[in-house]
Amino acid sequence: MRYSLTSRVRGTLLGGLLGQSLAATEGVESYDWNSRVVQSMESLIVQGGFDVDEWNKSNPGQWNVELSCNLMLVKVILATLPIALFFYENKIKLRENLLLAIKNNNDSNIRDGVLAVCYLIAQSLSEKINPNTLVAEINSFIGETTTDLPIKLQQVNNLIVKNGGSTELQNCLGKENSISNIIAVAFYSFANTREDFRLTCLQAIQYKYDSQACGAIAGAISGTYNSMAGIPITWHLGLDEAKLAQWGFTSFSQMVKLADALVAVWSGAYRVSPQLLDRKEARDKDLIFSPNEAIAAPYIIRLR
């Protein structure tokens, strides 16, 4: 692999946060997306995998009908990102767990958006991005649907093949600030500049759609693909406590520790005590996650 799995997982969290923060600095009020990522990661870490009952406890009030569809989309994607990171190698298990996680949401647009984004995250983690077949793979992963997302993704892909620019993209998608358009813009931005995290984020936020949603989604995908090593260090330094708190992180080090712990648990080499996770004093003293002594492929290193 070009980058380690740990660096890619870190890049997913950092990339999404930076993409959203970049849009928020453009004179737009910053969204507060609470602690969806943290809650979901802690659930997977403590359980050693996905448990739907524990998941529902960790994501109370997840389906707030008062939220706009776009804000709901990002909240649900944030909550399901850790599932994509944890089950990226097994597409059947990944899809099954994603559908279980969002089964209480009846919006098919959000369902398809989550499946599309998480599939891109999974393929980026395993370095299996094939530009020639990517859209067909995403649409196959989504499955039968009544939404227009598969059509929008195909239109955007055709535009990329023809080297179409931002004006052509805007004309292709129209003016509606819809979920499918947000996903399509994030896909276009990533696919068009996938080796450059900075350009991906800057391109994603320039359109007349929900720039924070576009930035967060495109940033998370690109962060996975390019890893933490591919994100400009000067952008790291621009993260203050207020920006980190929007995603539920108390500090930059906490985000890194959570990413590392998720990889360690995924490897089968580590387990976290639920009692430790619930103790505030342990959290404050960084005692929840000890350093990774070893990380290996699943089932090679086991608990003794």
Helices and strands as residue ranges (DSSP letters): H 5-24, H 36-47, H 52-58, H 69-86, H 91-101, H 108-125, H 134-142, H 149-161, H 166-173, H 179-192, H 197-204, H 211-226, G 228-230, H 233-237, H 241-245, H 252-267, H 274-278, H 280-284
